[in-house]
Amino acid sequence: MKYPRSLSKLPLQVFFLSFLLIPESYSSPHCSRGGSRLVRKVLDKNFFPIFENYGVNITEECPLRRFRDLYHIQEEHKLFEHNARWSCQSCGKAFYRQEFLDLHMENKHQDLLVKEELSPVCLADYCQLFRCDALNKERRNKHFWSKALCNGENMAKLRKKCVSLVKSCIPIDETRGSFTYKQVYNEIVEETCSLINCKDYWKPLDYELSAYEVLYYLTFTPILIFALGIYYYNVWEYYYGDESETRDADKGQRRQSSDNNLPGLRKRYAANSRFTY
């Protein structure tokens, strides 16, 4: 039985649409998973380690504490195996994109959200303070006018909020004039709040290469170097190779002509030598 051409191409179309119609990270109605993930990344890199290094406990009232993060339990139940495989450790299902795993968490594991009695916090609410737009690679280059029309007064207000937030997270037990308090405060402000200005707001975090990117560069860098070597060798051959060959050919012709003229010169020399006596 023959099928219409449109139907015969249907599986191929569905295959490509599965890649094009990738959903954005699915979120609870009032909290962005993507934004929360970016803020969490900054906290894990430039906030929590500073407290740990100085042995200082974060205050119970601090909204940035890990146990108050609305999604932190669900995030702990995610397993990243490689670039095309994410697994749910709660039920064992696997997905090839984190966005689909987010959708699964939202539909099947609402019980893993932080409970109301723990006063859950949506980290995405702090996106302005932790520069989510600058950290999002896909959106970073779409904010040309935001950079060009940056308002210094608004940045100053955001920076003031950031400083107040940092202060609320450092225990009162640590005397504000003590060395430890100053060190914790100064380091956190340096890593976060000090970047809230028109000059530095759009700077990315220290770039970290994924394992896939490392493999990519290790594979294609030698190929690129080899290709460039062949290219420049051909350029040299094109411009200078013929000249050297021509010079060698000219030398050969001169040598051959001089060799051919030797018998005549000898005869002429012999004839002249007869009349000298």
Legacy VTK file of the C-alpha trace (Angstrom):
# vtk DataFile Version 3.0
C-alpha trace
ASCII
DATASET POLYDATA
POINTS 277 float
0.000 0.000 0.000
1.390 3.379 -1.020
1.132 6.332 1.328
0.932 9.961 0.268
4.309 11.693 0.185
3.294 14.019 3.008
2.632 11.025 5.279
5.873 9.287 4.332
7.799 12.335 5.568
5.834 12.602 8.802
8.253 10.613 11.051
11.151 12.785 9.887
9.177 15.963 10.577
8.226 14.751 14.046
11.883 13.939 14.762
13.047 17.458 13.922
10.125 19.099 15.724
11.094 17.246 18.902
14.311 19.276 18.892
12.722 22.572 17.892
9.880 22.460 20.398
12.039 22.120 23.502
10.194 23.806 26.365
11.765 26.378 28.599
12.441 25.201 32.127
8.973 24.591 33.529
8.322 26.520 36.723
5.784 26.879 39.441
3.349 29.701 38.640
5.209 32.394 40.562
8.832 31.227 40.493
11.148 30.867 37.514
13.266 27.727 37.598
15.777 29.187 35.163
16.219 32.355 37.207
16.458 30.388 40.450
19.100 28.156 38.892
21.252 31.152 37.915
21.031 32.711 41.387
21.801 29.326 42.959
24.894 29.082 40.767
26.200 32.414 42.083
25.449 31.472 45.687
27.248 28.138 45.341
30.271 29.845 43.830
30.597 33.214 45.576
28.409 33.166 48.707
28.234 29.922 50.686
31.967 29.065 50.322
32.941 32.356 51.986
30.897 31.547 55.102
32.345 28.029 55.141
35.928 29.278 54.798
35.594 31.475 57.903
33.471 29.015 59.888
30.567 31.474 60.145
26.966 30.244 60.193
24.378 32.036 58.093
21.541 33.593 60.095
18.203 31.782 60.294
16.498 34.881 58.903
18.674 34.985 55.772
16.396 34.316 52.765
19.304 32.809 50.832
19.798 29.769 53.071
19.803 26.510 51.147
16.900 24.894 53.003
14.610 27.825 52.109
15.248 27.539 48.354
11.891 26.425 46.898
13.489 24.005 44.426
16.536 22.820 46.327
15.126 19.345 47.169
14.097 18.745 43.564
17.540 19.896 42.397
19.170 17.383 44.734
17.109 14.633 43.088
18.498 15.439 39.629
21.418 13.447 38.255
23.429 14.818 35.344
25.122 11.910 33.554
26.252 13.582 30.330
25.077 16.252 27.888
22.215 14.145 26.562
21.051 12.406 29.737
19.444 13.739 32.905
17.908 11.340 35.421
15.336 11.682 38.186
16.760 9.967 41.258
13.319 9.834 42.822
11.765 7.515 40.230
14.630 6.611 37.882
13.242 8.135 34.678
15.783 9.590 32.242
15.542 12.607 29.916
17.829 14.020 27.252
17.235 17.657 28.282
17.082 19.290 31.706
13.978 21.209 30.594
12.036 17.962 30.238
13.250 16.829 33.643
11.990 20.136 35.080
8.598 19.456 33.508
8.627 15.957 35.010
9.465 17.359 38.459
6.620 19.838 38.196
4.073 17.209 37.144
5.134 14.218 39.246
7.118 15.431 42.243
5.364 18.426 43.737
5.943 16.733 47.077
9.650 17.575 46.718
9.027 21.315 46.847
9.967 23.023 50.117
6.975 23.092 52.465
5.201 26.295 53.438
6.108 25.946 57.114
9.784 26.425 56.176
9.013 29.779 54.522
10.269 28.839 51.039
11.980 31.520 48.981
11.996 31.930 45.214
15.625 32.689 44.385
14.548 34.141 41.038
13.146 37.114 42.982
16.780 38.138 43.546
17.743 37.981 39.883
18.422 41.707 39.626
20.842 41.595 42.544
22.658 38.532 41.207
22.660 39.655 37.541
20.732 36.783 35.961
20.581 38.495 32.568
24.374 38.750 32.505
24.806 35.092 33.485
22.354 33.750 30.923
24.448 33.125 27.795
21.395 33.106 25.528
20.142 36.488 26.751
23.449 38.261 27.447
23.882 39.582 23.900
20.243 40.712 23.598
20.597 43.541 26.096
22.539 46.086 24.070
20.125 48.901 24.897
19.994 47.915 28.562
23.751 48.429 28.676
23.705 51.610 26.605
20.846 53.201 28.587
22.005 52.033 32.014
20.686 54.230 34.834
23.308 54.885 37.507
20.707 55.831 40.146
18.827 52.559 39.701
22.087 50.654 39.978
22.912 52.486 43.213
19.511 51.467 44.663
20.059 47.833 43.684
23.546 47.889 45.182
22.131 49.252 48.445
19.569 46.411 48.540
22.332 43.909 47.908
24.430 45.250 50.785
21.419 45.122 53.139
20.769 41.520 52.096
24.385 40.546 52.808
24.264 42.191 56.239
21.077 40.305 57.109
22.858 37.005 56.466
25.870 37.600 58.746
25.170 36.712 62.406
24.863 39.566 64.896
27.096 37.508 67.190
29.936 38.490 64.903
30.735 42.002 66.112
30.592 44.323 63.152
33.991 45.674 64.013
35.595 42.238 64.268
38.097 40.956 61.728
35.967 37.926 60.779
32.850 40.004 60.136
34.780 42.458 57.987
36.401 39.676 55.978
33.121 37.855 55.300
31.299 41.090 54.523
34.024 42.494 52.262
34.500 39.296 50.280
30.792 38.753 49.619
30.242 42.390 48.664
33.287 42.246 46.384
31.967 39.144 44.600
28.346 40.278 44.268
27.255 43.801 45.203
30.318 45.615 43.840
29.418 44.410 40.330
26.094 46.241 40.403
27.120 49.280 38.381
26.826 50.299 34.748
30.384 49.216 33.979
30.505 45.750 35.556
26.869 44.593 35.687
27.113 42.624 32.429
30.356 40.825 33.206
29.921 37.019 33.179
31.118 34.771 35.968
34.516 33.166 35.509
33.985 31.020 32.465
34.011 27.291 33.143
34.442 24.792 30.332
32.205 21.761 30.416
33.617 18.302 29.694
31.920 18.396 26.290
33.557 21.739 25.431
36.984 20.483 26.543
36.584 17.420 24.288
35.446 19.659 21.440
38.502 21.917 21.693
40.910 18.985 22.097
39.483 17.380 18.954
39.225 20.345 16.623
42.241 22.442 17.656
44.828 20.016 16.153
42.690 19.703 13.006
42.538 23.489 12.677
46.306 23.841 13.174
46.955 21.127 10.563
44.574 22.781 8.084
46.237 26.174 8.586
49.650 24.583 8.024
48.503 23.098 4.701
46.918 26.407 3.693
50.047 28.485 4.341
52.252 25.874 2.676
50.116 26.078 -0.473
50.257 29.880 -0.367
54.048 29.756 -0.133
54.207 27.243 -2.990
51.943 29.401 -5.131
53.964 32.591 -4.726
57.521 31.331 -4.247
57.639 27.698 -5.365
57.660 28.438 -9.139
60.419 31.012 -8.787
62.784 28.553 -7.109
61.983 25.913 -9.721
62.590 28.454 -12.515
65.913 29.450 -10.989
66.955 25.813 -10.737
65.894 25.218 -14.358
67.848 28.281 -15.546
70.944 27.097 -13.719
70.580 23.666 -15.307
70.205 25.154 -18.784
73.253 27.375 -18.334
75.294 24.459 -17.090
74.160 22.326 -20.023
74.919 25.062 -22.572
78.357 25.600 -21.065
79.025 21.856 -21.274
77.923 21.824 -24.922
80.275 24.700 -25.771
83.332 23.006 -24.265
84.281 20.950 -27.413
84.193 24.060 -29.624
86.310 26.005 -27.199
88.837 23.176 -27.098
89.093 23.073 -30.922
89.478 26.824 -31.075
92.152 26.730 -28.403
93.972 23.914 -30.214
93.883 25.810 -33.548
95.233 28.963 -31.995
97.945 27.074 -30.209
99.362 25.813 -33.567
100.226 29.298 -34.738
102.031 30.261 -31.610
105.101 28.208 -32.503
LINES 1 278
277 0 1 2 3 4 5 6 7 8 9 10 11 12 13 14 15 16 17 18 19 20 21 22 23 24 25 26 27 28 29 30 31 32 33 34 35 36 37 38 39 40 41 42 43 44 45 46 47 48 49 50 51 52 53 54 55 56 57 58 59 60 61 62 63 64 65 66 67 68 69 70 71 72 73 74 75 76 77 78 79 80 81 82 83 84 85 86 87 88 89 90 91 92 93 94 95 96 97 98 99 100 101 102 103 104 105 106 107 108 109 110 111 112 113 114 115 116 117 118 119 120 121 122 123 124 125 126 127 128 129 130 131 132 133 134 135 136 137 138 139 140 141 142 143 144 145 146 147 148 149 150 151 152 153 154 155 156 157 158 159 160 161 162 163 164 165 166 167 168 169 170 171 172 173 174 175 176 177 178 179 180 181 182 183 184 185 186 187 188 189 190 191 192 193 194 195 196 197 198 199 200 201 202 203 204 205 206 207 208 209 210 211 212 213 214 215 216 217 218 219 220 221 222 223 224 225 226 227 228 229 230 231 232 233 234 235 236 237 238 239 240 241 242 243 244 245 246 247 248 249 250 251 252 253 254 255 256 257 258 259 260 261 262 263 264 265 266 267 268 269 270 271 272 273 274 275 276
